[in-house]
Structures are given as C-alpha cells and as structure tokens.
C-alpha cells in the first residue's frame, strides 16, 4: 500500500505502478487529490483530510473490461461504510453511493462514487478502481458539489479513513478475487436492497423515460417505457422525473 499526502490522482499513480508489474490488490491512498476525476471526465473534489481517496488494482473479469466491477465495488463500498459507520447506504446506478444528508432528513446526498478503468499491464488486463467517500465537510465546497453528503455528519462521530479503507479492502479480497463477470447471488441481492432508482420514474437520457426495474445481471439499468417495452441502459446519466434540482437524483450519475 502506498500512502501520499497529496497526488494529482490515486488512479493515475496506480496506473504507473500497474505498468511496472505490481500485483492485484495494490492500493494507493492520498490525503488529497488535486486532479481527482469521476465518471465521464468530471472533476472529483478531493480536499485534504476530508475523505477517503483510494484506488485499488484488481484482476480483470472475463472479457478484460470493467464489466460489472463498478456496481460490484459500489455494493462492497456500501457494506464497508455500513460496517464502520453504522449508516445505511443507498446505491444509484451506475456508480454513486448516497445517504440521507442529515439523520432522518428527506433528501439523499451523494456520499461517494466508484470509477473503474481497464489497463493492460505486462501481466495481462487489470482494472483500476478508484473510490472516493466524503468523510467530513471541508471549509468550502465548489458549486457542483452542493448535493454532497458527509459520513461523519450522518454518523454523528469521527470516522477514520484508514478504518474504512481496511474494511473495503477486506470486502474486495473476499468478493472480487477475481471480480465476477456478472452480478448474481448475494451481491445482486445486496444491490437490489440498496437500489434508490428501482420503482421510480426515471429519465436515463433525452430519448427515454419510464419506470426503473432494477439492474440486470450484466449491470445494465432496466427501464420500462410507457408502451411496455423494456430497455437496457448501459451508459449515460439518470435522473428521477419530477425531482427538483437540489435532489441528488437529478445530478448526473
């Protein structure tokens, strides 16, 4: 495990290490990321000592690409948070962790996210998984982070980044060694228990609107339109129809 006070990106550092032939489950953690990123190239606000900013190298599932790894790691990260902080975590397809912005409050806020990227190393295909979890509120937030939630506020106590990292790594060693090619069994059931979209009217893109039916075994979001046809959404952004702009659901996934 490498620990840094500051890095542009833990995933970029891990990519360099992967090309040098480090083994699966090599971990890079930083107290601060100056160039952290989320899905679609969006920036990820990673201020010093405000969260867990962590990347893990995994073997690739069958096929070599990320596949269902982002959803799998979302489940495992949710379980790690719950075990360490005692706070129930929801999952928003495809890669967001959400919690109540305040205990008992009506609004869900984005606690964290998962980004999985394929890399071809001298030892074959691997997956770099970046995980970001907001632990405590920094002195200032950028405008695009207004929907963020913070674990210590929800838990009502201090949470150590190292404890959360250890719990997540334990989950990964148990359930992602190597990662499965499909979601099935207890992992798929765990996603369904935490799915904040299923049963809601959603708009995954400009051309489709309908009822979210949950995720398929291959990680797609299943949506039934008003004509009864079921669509399998594999990429893009999702919002819940009718939710206001302050709701986490209206942010891009």
TACORTA-V806515 format. One record per residue. N is the residue number from 1. RES is the residue in one letter. SS is DSSP state (alpha for helix, beta for strand, coil for the rest). BURIAL is + if it has 24 or more other C-alpha atoms within 12 Angstrom, else -. D_LAST is the distance of its C-alpha to the last C-alpha in whole Angstrom. Layout:
# TACORTA-V806515
N & RES & SS & BURIAL & D_LAST
N & RES & SS & BURIAL & D_LAST
This chain:
# TACORTA-V806515
1 & X & coil & + & 29
2 & X & beta & - & 29
3 & X & beta & + & 28
4 & X & beta & - & 28
5 & X & coil & - & 28
6 & X & coil & + & 26
7 & X & beta & + & 25
8 & X & coil & + & 23
9 & X & coil & + & 20
10 & X & alpha & + & 21
11 & X & alpha & + & 19
12 & X & alpha & + & 22
13 & X & alpha & + & 25
14 & X & alpha & + & 24
15 & X & alpha & + & 24
16 & X & alpha & - & 27
17 & X & alpha & + & 29
18 & X & alpha & + & 27
19 & X & alpha & - & 29
20 & X & coil & - & 32
21 & X & coil & - & 32
22 & X & coil & + & 31
23 & X & coil & + & 30
24 & X & coil & + & 27
25 & X & coil & + & 26
26 & X & coil & + & 27
27 & X & beta & + & 25
28 & X & beta & + & 24
29 & X & beta & + & 24
30 & X & beta & + & 24
31 & X & coil & + & 25
32 & X & coil & + & 23
33 & X & beta & + & 21
34 & X & coil & - & 22
35 & X & coil & - & 19
36 & X & coil & + & 16
37 & X & beta & + & 13
38 & X & coil & + & 10
39 & X & alpha & + & 8
40 & X & alpha & - & 9
41 & X & alpha & - & 12
42 & X & coil & - & 11
43 & X & beta & - & 13
44 & X & coil & + & 13
45 & X & coil & + & 15
46 & X & beta & + & 18
47 & X & coil & + & 21
48 & X & coil & + & 24
49 & X & coil & + & 25
50 & X & coil & + & 22
51 & X & beta & + & 20
52 & X & beta & + & 20
53 & X & beta & + & 19
54 & X & beta & + & 19
55 & X & beta & + & 19
56 & X & beta & + & 21
57 & X & beta & + & 23
58 & X & beta & + & 23
59 & X & beta & + & 25
60 & X & coil & + & 23
61 & X & coil & + & 23
62 & X & coil & - & 25
63 & X & coil & - & 24
64 & X & coil & + & 23
65 & X & coil & + & 20
66 & X & coil & + & 17
67 & X & coil & + & 17
68 & X & coil & + & 15
69 & X & alpha & + & 16
70 & X & alpha & + & 12
71 & X & alpha & + & 12
72 & X & alpha & + & 16
73 & X & alpha & + & 15
74 & X & alpha & + & 13
75 & X & alpha & + & 16
76 & X & alpha & + & 18
77 & X & alpha & + & 17
78 & X & alpha & + & 16
79 & X & alpha & + & 20
80 & X & alpha & + & 21
81 & X & alpha & + & 20
82 & X & alpha & + & 22
83 & X & alpha & - & 25
84 & X & alpha & + & 25
85 & X & alpha & + & 24
86 & X & coil & - & 25
87 & X & coil & + & 21
88 & X & coil & + & 20
89 & X & coil & + & 16
90 & X & beta & + & 13
91 & X & beta & + & 11
92 & X & beta & + & 7
93 & X & coil & + & 7
94 & X & coil & + & 6
95 & X & coil & + & 7
96 & X & beta & + & 7
97 & X & beta & + & 10
98 & X & beta & + & 11
99 & X & beta & + & 15
100 & X & beta & + & 17
101 & X & coil & + & 17
102 & X & coil & - & 21
103 & X & coil & - & 23
104 & X & coil & - & 24
105 & X & coil & - & 22
106 & X & coil & - & 20
107 & X & coil & + & 16
108 & X & beta & + & 14
109 & X & beta & + & 12
110 & X & beta & + & 10
111 & X & beta & + & 12
112 & X & beta & + & 11
113 & X & beta & + & 9
114 & X & beta & + & 10
115 & X & beta & + & 11
116 & X & beta & + & 14
117 & X & beta & + & 16
118 & X & beta & + & 19
119 & X & beta & + & 23
120 & X & beta & + & 26
121 & X & beta & + & 29
122 & X & coil & - & 32
123 & X & coil & - & 32
124 & X & beta & + & 30
125 & X & beta & + & 26
126 & X & beta & + & 24
127 & X & beta & + & 20
128 & X & beta & + & 19
129 & X & beta & + & 17
130 & X & beta & + & 15
131 & X & beta & + & 15
132 & X & beta & + & 14
133 & X & beta & + & 15
134 & X & beta & + & 16
135 & X & coil & + & 20
136 & X & coil & + & 22
137 & X & coil & + & 21
138 & X & coil & - & 22
139 & X & coil & - & 25
140 & X & coil & - & 23
141 & X & coil & - & 19
142 & X & coil & - & 18
143 & X & alpha & - & 17
144 & X & alpha & - & 13
145 & X & alpha & + & 13
146 & X & coil & - & 15
147 & X & coil & + & 12
148 & X & beta & + & 13
149 & X & coil & + & 15
150 & X & coil & + & 18
151 & X & alpha & + & 19
152 & X & alpha & + & 23
153 & X & alpha & + & 23
154 & X & alpha & + & 22
155 & X & alpha & + & 24
156 & X & coil & - & 27
157 & X & coil & - & 28
158 & X & coil & - & 28
159 & X & coil & + & 26
160 & X & coil & + & 27
161 & X & alpha & + & 24
162 & X & alpha & + & 27
163 & X & alpha & - & 27
164 & X & alpha & + & 23
165 & X & alpha & + & 23
166 & X & alpha & + & 26
167 & X & alpha & + & 25
168 & X & alpha & + & 22
169 & X & alpha & + & 24
170 & X & alpha & - & 26
171 & X & alpha & + & 24
172 & X & alpha & + & 23
173 & X & alpha & - & 26
174 & X & alpha & - & 27
175 & X & alpha & + & 24
176 & X & coil & + & 23
177 & X & coil & + & 26
178 & X & coil & + & 26
179 & X & coil & + & 22
180 & X & coil & + & 23
181 & X & coil & + & 22
182 & X & coil & + & 21
183 & X & coil & + & 19
184 & X & coil & - & 23
185 & X & alpha & - & 25
186 & X & alpha & - & 24
187 & X & alpha & + & 21
188 & X & alpha & + & 19
189 & X & alpha & - & 21
190 & X & alpha & + & 19
191 & X & alpha & + & 16
192 & X & alpha & + & 17
193 & X & alpha & - & 19
194 & X & alpha & + & 16
195 & X & beta & + & 13
196 & X & coil & + & 12
197 & X & coil & + & 11
198 & X & coil & + & 15
199 & X & coil & - & 17
200 & X & coil & + & 15
201 & X & beta & + & 15
202 & X & beta & + & 12
203 & X & beta & + & 12
204 & X & beta & + & 9
205 & X & beta & - & 11
206 & X & coil & - & 14
207 & X & coil & - & 17
208 & X & beta & + & 16
209 & X & beta & + & 16
210 & X & beta & + & 17
211 & X & beta & + & 17
212 & X & beta & + & 14
213 & X & beta & + & 17
214 & X & beta & + & 15
215 & X & beta & + & 14
216 & X & coil & + & 17
217 & X & coil & + & 19
218 & X & coil & + & 18
219 & X & coil & + & 14
220 & X & coil & + & 13
221 & X & beta & + & 12
222 & X & beta & + & 15
223 & X & beta & + & 16
224 & X & beta & + & 19
225 & X & coil & - & 20
226 & X & coil & - & 23
227 & X & coil & - & 25
228 & X & coil & - & 25
229 & X & coil & - & 23
230 & X & beta & - & 20
231 & X & beta & + & 18
232 & X & beta & + & 16
233 & X & beta & + & 13
234 & X & coil & + & 12
235 & X & coil & - & 10
236 & X & coil & - & 7
237 & X & coil & + & 5
238 & X & coil & + & 6
239 & X & beta & + & 8
240 & X & beta & + & 11
241 & X & coil & + & 14
242 & X & coil & - & 17
243 & X & coil & - & 15
244 & X & coil & - & 16
245 & X & coil & - & 14
246 & X & coil & - & 14
247 & X & coil & + & 12
248 & X & alpha & + & 9
249 & X & alpha & + & 8
250 & X & alpha & + & 9
251 & X & coil & + & 6
252 & X & coil & + & 4
253 & X & coil & + & 0
